[in-house]
Amino acid sequence: MNSTSSLTTINSSQQPTFQELTMAGRLTKTSVGILLFIGWLLLFIFGMSLNSKDYRILIFHDGYIDFSYLILYAATFTPTNTALLASLAGVLGGFASNLAADNQLQHLRPTMLDPKSEDFESYMYMTENPLVSMLRGFITYLIFIAGSYLTNFTTSVDPNDSAGFAGMNASSYFKFAVSVSLLAYLAGYDPSRMKGLVNSINFTRKDQPATPTQATVVTHQTTESVQVATTGTQPNVNGQPAKADG
């Protein structure tokens, strides 16, 4: 079986590796994706404009729990709000990758991806269940929260009490929610793209001395030859004049 790049040709009678979505499936995923995107926008607006403290004092009323205020509190409290945003961003990435993979499958119908190629791994992520993408987005949120202890995202109510969590101001919330949602979306869409993004970052130290190339050595030797020809003296070696022979 001949292979070209990462694609391997097969007989036209053999079924493709990935099944194409039906028209009803495309419409369903598109409609659900639009609704989830509207839900993400509403949650983001709630987190930006509403104060969760106003609803926390109204949760318990006459010894009973008012679930309407409990839901409002959960939707506006920063930790739960951003957790929902990350989960929605992850599932949105899952729906988007499903539709993108279905569009690519229409052009790859005569071929099958090589199971050992990176394209096959990427296609596996892009055709997985959006529920898996949602869970991956939530895991991204947990990782981001764990790393936020090393940043200045949150402030304490009492400077002497590091355990007190007051949430964020509007500017910090905006940066935090957008950052975690973007990472969750990428994790839900195709995690292999995040690996490629990390690998593309150059961590080489800038203060490392450059390795002399052959062209540099030839240029240096040519300069010394010109100096000898014009002055009749040997060039300096390490800042010291060279000793004459004889």
C-alpha positions in Angstrom: 0.0 0.0 0.0 1.6 3.3 -1.2 1.5 6.2 1.2 1.7 9.9 0.2 2.4 12.4 3.0 0.1 11.4 5.9 -2.7 10.0 3.6 -2.9 6.4 2.5 -5.0 5.5 -0.5 -7.4 2.6 -0.3 -10.0 1.0 -2.6 -13.0 3.1 -3.3 -15.2 0.2 -2.2 -13.9 0.4 1.3 -15.7 2.7 3.8 -13.9 5.8 5.0 -12.5 5.9 8.5 -14.8 8.6 9.7 -18.5 8.8 9.0 -20.0 12.0 7.5 -22.7 13.8 9.4 -26.2 13.7 8.1 -28.1 16.9 7.3 -30.1 16.6 10.4 -26.9 16.1 12.5 -25.4 19.2 11.0 -28.5 21.3 11.8 -28.7 19.9 15.3 -25.1 20.6 16.1 -25.3 24.1 14.6 -28.4 25.0 16.5 -27.1 23.6 19.8 -23.8 25.4 19.3 -25.6 28.7 18.8 -27.7 28.3 21.9 -24.6 27.4 23.9 -22.8 30.4 22.6 -25.7 32.7 23.7 -25.5 31.0 27.1 -21.8 31.7 27.3 -22.4 35.4 26.5 -25.2 35.6 29.2 -23.0 34.0 31.8 -20.1 36.4 30.9 -22.4 39.4 31.2 -23.7 38.1 34.6 -20.2 37.7 35.9 -19.2 41.2 34.7 -22.2 43.2 35.9 -23.8 41.4 38.8 -22.6 41.1 42.4 -23.0 37.6 43.9 -23.2 39.0 47.4 -26.6 40.5 46.7 -28.0 37.0 46.1 -26.1 35.1 48.8 -28.1 36.7 51.6 -31.4 35.8 49.9 -30.7 32.1 49.5 -32.0 31.1 53.0 -35.5 32.4 53.6 -37.6 31.3 56.6 -35.5 28.2 57.1 -35.8 27.1 53.5 -33.5 27.3 50.5 -34.7 29.5 47.6 -33.3 27.7 44.6 -33.9 30.6 42.3 -31.5 32.8 44.2 -29.1 29.8 44.6 -28.9 29.5 40.8 -28.3 33.3 40.5 -25.6 33.1 43.1 -23.9 30.2 41.4 -24.1 32.0 38.0 -22.5 35.2 39.4 -20.0 33.9 41.9 -16.6 34.0 40.2 -15.4 30.4 40.8 -18.6 28.8 39.6 -19.2 31.3 36.9 -15.8 30.8 35.3 -16.2 27.0 35.7 -19.4 27.2 33.7 -17.8 29.4 31.1 -14.9 27.0 30.7 -17.2 24.0 30.3 -19.3 25.9 27.8 -16.2 27.0 25.9 -15.0 23.4 25.8 -18.3 22.0 24.5 -18.4 24.8 21.9 -15.0 23.8 20.8 -16.2 20.2 20.5 -19.2 21.2 18.3 -17.0 23.4 16.2 -14.4 20.7 15.6 -17.2 18.2 14.7 -18.5 20.5 12.0 -15.0 21.4 10.8 -14.1 17.7 10.6 -17.3 16.9 8.7 -16.4 19.6 6.2 -12.9 18.2 5.7 -14.3 14.6 5.4 -16.1 15.7 2.2 -12.8 16.3 0.6 -11.0 13.2 2.1 -13.7 10.7 1.0 -11.4 8.7 -1.3 -8.6 8.4 1.2 -8.0 7.2 4.7 -5.7 8.9 7.2 -2.7 6.9 8.4 -3.3 5.8 12.0 0.3 6.6 12.9 0.1 10.2 11.6 -0.5 13.4 13.6 -3.4 14.2 11.3 -5.1 11.0 12.4 -4.7 12.0 16.1 -6.0 15.4 15.3 -9.0 14.0 13.5 -9.8 11.7 16.4 -10.0 14.7 18.7 -12.1 16.6 16.2 -14.7 13.8 15.8 -15.1 12.9 19.5 -18.2 13.4 21.5 -18.7 17.1 22.6 -19.3 15.8 26.1 -15.6 14.8 26.2 -14.7 18.3 25.0 -16.8 19.8 27.8 -15.0 17.7 30.5 -11.6 18.6 29.0 -12.6 22.3 29.2 -13.5 21.9 32.8 -10.1 20.2 33.5 -8.5 23.2 31.8 -10.3 25.4 34.3 -9.0 23.4 37.2 -5.5 23.6 36.0 -5.8 27.3 35.4 -7.2 27.8 39.0 -4.3 25.8 40.4 -1.9 28.0 38.5 -3.7 31.2 39.6 -2.1 30.9 43.1 1.1 32.1 41.5 -0.6 35.1 40.0 -2.4 38.2 41.2 -5.9 37.4 40.0 -7.7 37.3 43.4 -7.6 39.5 46.4 -8.3 38.8 50.1 -10.9 40.5 52.2 -8.6 40.7 55.1 -4.9 41.2 54.3 -4.1 39.1 57.4 -6.3 36.2 56.2 -5.0 34.6 53.1 -7.9 32.2 53.0 -10.5 34.8 52.5 -11.6 35.0 48.9 -13.3 38.2 47.7 -13.4 37.5 44.0 -12.2 39.9 41.4 -12.8 43.3 40.1 -14.2 43.8 36.6 -10.9 44.2 34.9 -9.3 41.1 36.6 -12.5 39.1 35.9 -12.5 40.0 32.2 -8.9 38.9 31.8 -9.4 35.7 33.8 -12.6 34.7 32.1 -11.4 35.3 28.6 -8.1 33.5 29.2 -9.6 30.4 30.7 -12.4 30.3 28.1 -9.9 30.5 25.3 -7.7 27.7 26.6 -10.8 25.6 27.3 -12.1 26.2 23.7 -8.7 25.1 22.3 -8.7 22.1 24.5 -12.2 21.2 23.4 -11.5 21.8 19.7 -8.2 20.0 19.2 -5.7 19.5 22.1 -3.0 18.7 19.6 -3.1 22.3 18.4 -2.2 23.5 21.9 0.9 21.2 21.8 1.9 22.7 18.5 1.5 26.2 19.9 3.7 25.3 22.9 6.4 23.7 20.7 6.4 26.8 18.4 7.6 29.0 21.3 11.4 29.5 21.2 13.0 29.1 24.6 16.6 29.5 23.4 18.6 32.0 25.4 19.6 35.1 23.6 22.9 35.5 25.4 24.3 32.3 24.0 27.4 33.0 21.9 26.9 32.4 18.2 28.7 29.4 16.8 31.2 30.5 14.2 30.4 29.3 10.7 32.7 28.4 7.9 32.0 31.8 6.2 33.1 33.6 9.4 36.4 31.7 9.6 37.1 32.4 5.9 36.4 36.1 6.3 38.7 36.2 9.4 41.5 34.5 7.4 41.1 36.8 4.5 41.3 39.9 6.7 44.6 38.6 8.2 46.0 38.0 4.7 45.2 41.5 3.7 46.8 42.9 6.9 50.0 41.0 6.2 50.1 42.1 2.5 49.6 45.8 3.3 51.8 46.3 6.4 54.3 43.5 6.1 53.7 42.5 9.8 52.0 39.6 11.4 48.4 40.3 12.7 47.8 40.5 16.4 46.9 37.3 18.1 44.6 37.8 21.2 45.5 41.4 21.4 49.3 40.7 21.3 51.6 41.2 18.3 52.8 38.0 16.8 56.5 37.2 17.1 58.5 37.3 13.9 60.1 34.1 12.7 63.9 33.8 12.7 
